[in-house]
Amino acid sequence: MPQLNPAPWFAILVFSWLIFLTVLPPKVLAHTFPNEPSLQSTETPKTEPWNWPWH
C-alpha cells in the first residue's frame, strides 16, 4: 500500500518546512510599526494628596 510508505511524505514535510522557515521570517521581520515607541522621562511626577470634602 503506497500511502503507508512514509519516505516521500516525510521528505515533502521536511522540504516544505525548510521553505517556510527560510522565506517567511524575513518577510515577517521586515514589517515596521507606524507608531514607534518614544522614551519616557525618568523623573517621577509630583503628586499631591486629594482634598476629600466629605472627610
C-alpha positions as CSV (number, residue, x, y, z in Angstrom):
1,M,0.0,0.0,0.0
2,P,1.8,3.2,-1.1
3,Q,0.1,5.5,1.3
4,L,1.8,3.7,4.2
5,N,5.3,4.4,2.9
6,P,6.4,7.4,5.0
7,A,9.5,8.2,2.9
8,P,8.1,10.6,0.2
9,W,5.6,12.3,2.6
10,F,8.3,12.9,5.2
11,A,10.6,14.4,2.6
12,I,7.7,16.6,1.4
13,L,7.1,17.7,5.0
14,V,10.7,18.5,5.7
15,F,11.3,20.4,2.5
16,S,8.1,22.4,2.9
17,W,9.1,23.4,6.5
18,L,12.5,24.3,5.2
19,I,11.0,26.6,2.6
20,F,8.6,28.1,5.1
21,L,11.4,28.7,7.6
22,T,13.6,30.4,5.0
23,V,11.0,32.5,3.2
24,L,8.6,33.7,5.9
25,P,10.8,35.0,8.8
26,P,12.5,37.7,6.7
27,K,9.1,38.8,5.4
28,V,7.6,39.0,8.9
29,L,10.6,40.8,10.4
30,A,10.6,43.4,7.5
31,H,7.4,44.9,8.8
32,T,7.7,48.2,10.5
33,F,5.3,49.6,13.1
34,P,3.7,53.0,12.3
35,N,4.0,54.3,15.9
36,E,7.5,53.9,17.2
37,P,7.6,53.9,21.0
38,S,9.1,57.1,22.5
39,L,11.3,57.2,25.5
40,Q,9.5,58.3,28.7
41,S,11.1,60.6,31.1
42,T,12.7,59.1,34.2
43,E,11.5,61.8,36.6
44,T,8.5,61.0,38.7
45,P,5.6,63.4,38.5
46,K,4.9,65.4,41.7
47,T,1.7,64.1,43.2
48,E,-0.3,65.8,45.9
49,P,-2.9,64.3,48.2
50,W,-6.5,64.7,47.4
51,N,-8.6,67.0,49.4
52,W,-11.7,64.9,50.2
53,P,-14.6,67.3,51.0
54,W,-16.6,64.6,53.0
55,H,-13.8,63.6,55.2
